[in-house]
Amino acid sequence: MSEETVDAKATATAAEALPDKNSVPQEADPKSAPEAQPQQPEIPKRHLRKTRVGEVVSNKMDKTIVIAVVRRVPHAKFGKIVQRTKKLYAHDEENKCAVGDLVRVEETRPLSRLKRWRLVEVLRS
């Protein structure tokens, strides 16, 4: 026998001995042991969206509110905690928000040139 055929046979037996990357070991098979792994509830895609809490600063547009979201971040050079404010335009379908309300908004598809957020709830009137 030549050296090449011996190497090919040895490689073939070594490959058969190794488990396949896609195969699941018997003890980890969820069908054989359902009590071993508790069922995780499926999270709807809706809950993966960003949410922000802010104060309404304007409600003069129809079905649109402007919210000021304040973040507290450390200054890049000095480390002091400073406030950064971002204005968001949000869709208020029922025009129920007033200036000064504390609201929660959720990220959504673009609704207009500036609106990318939707009103979820009014936290404080």
Protein Blocks (a to p, Z undefined) as FASTA:
>chain_A
ZZklmmmmmmmmmmmmpccfkbccfklmmklmmmlpccdddddfklmpccdddddfbfkb
ghiacdddddddddfklopacddddddddddfkopacehiacdddddddfbfmlccdcfb
dfbZZ
